[in-house]
């Protein structure tokens, strides 16, 4: 009789435990991000000593009067993880819950846990069932070390859940709507202004100038500056501002701009000497123009070499 009574009591307890998990599962399912809101009373209920499910609880102080900026910064990160967990199959999802206890709803719990700061996260492992933990003590997420970022939190939560899961990133439909409209608008404008656009696109002058600008930009070291994140200028040991970096493997932003301008003016000198000067009908204009532009070419090239000698003191050559 005693054995039969024990079996009868056990048969009543099993549905009760299942009903507790089902109760929290229904609350989590009604939440848009799967987070169960708690109070001091429900905090103890969800952490019952016979629970067969795990619980991750975040303790926050979100109301404005508490001025907890980390709580507001971390809240969307935590909810991004919980929202992703809602996409896990139900059989696994209902064995682990996410809950939130705010200070204004659970001051007694804060006092019991001796918490003086927020946010704080604890993982409470199952205390019964197949997933019963050998050590049932809660595990604290180290926010001071891990920070408020999503990847670190996701990695930690994923190590406590019964199954691994990925962060869900919903598709943003705006680019798929705006991009075709913008493209159609641009095409319409180009078609309407085709009498102006077509001659520009077919112009040799436009393509030539664009090609020269591109060549000057890249030969002056623009991409190197972007890759290395070179400073624009730098202060020397004597406190003076330097715009030329010493050595072959260093360069400053202003230095590359000056070199680009010198390259451009030197190219202009060559272009004028080879195209514009010969087209002059007067021999005197040709002679004077040749002297002037050739002199400018020599001076600028000498300046370029002097800059190179400043940058690399061992360079032995010069012009002027």
N, C-alpha and C positions, 0 to 999 in steps of 0.2 A: 504493500500500500504506500509505504514511504517513497519507493522508487517511482511509482506511478504518479504520486503527487509532484515529485521533483520534475519529472518529464512534462507534466501538465504546466507547471510554472515556467519551465524553459520554453515551451511552445508559445506561451504568451509573451515572453520577453523578446523573442526574436522578431515578431512583427512590430513590437514597440520600437526596437532599435531601427528597423527598416523604416518605420514611420518617421522617426527623427530625421534621418538622412533625406527622406522624401520631402519632409517639411522644409528643410533648408534648400533643397533643390528647387522647390516651387518658388521660393522667395528669390533665389538667384536667377531663375528663368524669367521672373517678372521684372528684373532690373535690366535696363538697357545695356549695361556693361558687365553684368554678372556679379556685381558687388553687393553683398548683403549688409545693410545698415544695422548697426548694433547700438544697444544701450548697456548700462551697467548690468541689468538683469539678463538680457539676451546674450551678453558676452559669456556669462557663466553657463548658460544653456547650451550654446554652440560648442563649448569646450567641456562637455560632460565627460565624466571619467570612463564611460563605456563606449565612446564614439568609435566607429569603424571607418572614419573618413579623416582626411587631413584638412587643416584650415590655415590659410595665410591671412593674417590680420594686420592691417595698417592702422596705427594710432595717429591721428592728426589733430590740428587746431586751426580749422579753416575759417571760422568767422572773423570778420574784419577787426574786431576789438582785440584779438590775440596777436595780430601783426606778425603772423608766421609766414614769411615769404617763401622759405623752403617748402612749406606744405603746399602752397599754391603752385610752385614750380614742379614739384614731384607728383602732384595729383594726376595730371594728364599722362605722365609716364606710367604710373601704376595702372591706370585705367586702360591704357593701350595693351598692357599685358593681360589684364582680366578680360578685355573684349576679345582678344585672340583666343583665350581659353574657352570662351563660349562656343567656339566653332569645333571644339573637340567632340567626338562621338559621345552620346549621352552616357553610355555604360562607364566610360572613364571620367567624364565630366562630373558625374554625381558622386565620385569618390574623393573629390577635392574641391573645397570652396574658398572663395575670397570674400573677406569681410572688412568693414571699416568702422572704427569707433572714434568719434570725434570727442574732443575734450568736454564740450558743453553737454554731451549726452552720457559721458562716462567718467566724471571726475573721481568717483570712488575707485574705479579701476586704475586710474592714473596714480592715485595715492597708494593703492595696494602695491603697484609695480614700482613705486618710487621714481616715476618718470618726471623729469624736469625739462625735457625738450621734445620736439616733434619735428618731422615725422619719425616714427619708429615702426619697424616691421618685424613680426615674429611668425615663424612657421611652427605650427603645432601638429606633430605627426599623429597618425591613428594610434589608439590605445587598445584596440581589440580587432578581431578579424584577421584576414589573411595578410594584411599589410601592417600589422602591429609592429611598432618600432621597439627594438631592444631597449633603447634609451628614450623614454617618452618625454624628455625635457624639451621645451621649446627652443628653437634655433633663431638667433637674432641676425638680421641682415645688417652688415657693417656699412652704414651709409657714409661714415667719415672716410673710409678707405675706398669704397666702390663709387661714391659720388651719386649724383642724381640722374645719371644717364640711363637710357633705355637698354642698350646692349648688356650692361653689367647686371641690371635687375632681371632681365629675361633669362640670362644664363643661370643666375642663382635660383629663380623660381622653377626653371625647367629641371633643375637637379632635385627638386622636392616633389614634383608632381608625378603621378603614376605613369604617365606617358609624356614624351617630349612633344613640343608643339612650336610652330613658327609664329612670328609676329604677323598679324593680318594687316595688310595695307590696302584699304579699299581704293578702287580705281576712281580717279578724279575725272569726271566727264567734261569738265570745263574746257581743257585744251582741245578735245575732239569736237567741241561745238564752236569755240572761238577761232581756232586755226583755219577751218574751211571758210568761215565768214571773212576773216582778214585776208586770206589768199584771194578769195573772189573779189574783194574790194580793191586789192593791189592790181590784180589783172585788169579790172575794169578801168582803173585810173591810167594804167599803162596803155591800154587799147585806146582810150579817149585821147591821150596825149601822144599817140604814135607818131604824129607829124614832127614832134620835137624829140621824142625819145629815140627813134630809129636813127636819125643822123648822129646823135651823141654816141650811141652804141657802136655805130660803124666808123666813128672817127678814129683815124690813126693817131691824132694828137692826144686824144683822151687815153687811149690804150698805152701810148708811149709814156705819157706822164705818170700814169698809174704804175706801169712796170718799173720806171725809174724810182718812184717813191718806195715801192716794195723792195727793190734791190738795196737802196740806201738804208732802209729800216733794218733789214736783216744783216747786211754787212757791217753795220755800225755796232752790232752787239745787242740789239733789242731783245732777241729771244734768250740770250744768255742772262740778261738782267732779270727777265721773267722767271726763268728756271731757277736761278740762284737767289732770287729775291734780293738783288744788290741794292744797297742804300744809294740815295741820290747824291749826297756828299757825306764826308766824314770829318770828324775833328782830329787833328794831329796831336802829338805829344805836347807841343808848345801851345795848344789851344787854338791854333789857326785852322780855318776851314779848308780842307783839301778837296779838290774835285777831280784829281788824277790819282788813281790807285797804283802803287808800285808793284812791279812784277808782271810776268806774263799771264798768270792765272787769276788776276784780280781786275775788277773794273767797277766804276761808279756810274750812276745813271746820267749825271751831267756830262761826264766824260764821253759817254757813247753818243750823246746828243751833239756835242761839239764836233766829234769825229764825223758824224753823219752829215752835219752842215758843211764841213770842209770837203767831204767826198762829193756832195751835191754841187758846190761851187766849182770844184775842179772839173767835174763832168760838164758843167755849163761852159767853162773856158774852152775845153776841147771841142764842144759842139759849136760854139761861136767861131773858133778858129778854122774848123773844117767845113762849116756850112755857110754861116752868115758873112764872114769876111770875104771869101771868094766871090760871093754874089754882088759885091759892091762894084759899081761901074767906074768909079774914080780911083786911079792908082794911089793918089794921096790918102784917101780914106782907107784903102786897103792897108797901106803901110802904117799909118797911125793906129788903126784898129789892131793890127798884128802886134805892134810894140806894146800897146796897152794891155791887151788880153794875155799876151805871152808873159809880160811882166807880172800880171796878177797870178798867172799859173805858177810861175817860179816862186813868188813870195808865199803863196798859200801852201805849196808843196813843201817849201822850206819850213813853214810853221808846223806842218804835220810831222815832219821828221824831228823837229825840236820837241814836240810833245812826246814823241816816241822815246827820245833820249831822256826826258824827264822821268818817263815811266820805267825805262830800262837804262840805268846809268852806264852800263858797259857798251852801249851801242856807239861805234866810233865815227859814223859818217854824218856829214852835214852838207848843206848847199850854201847858205848865206851865214 
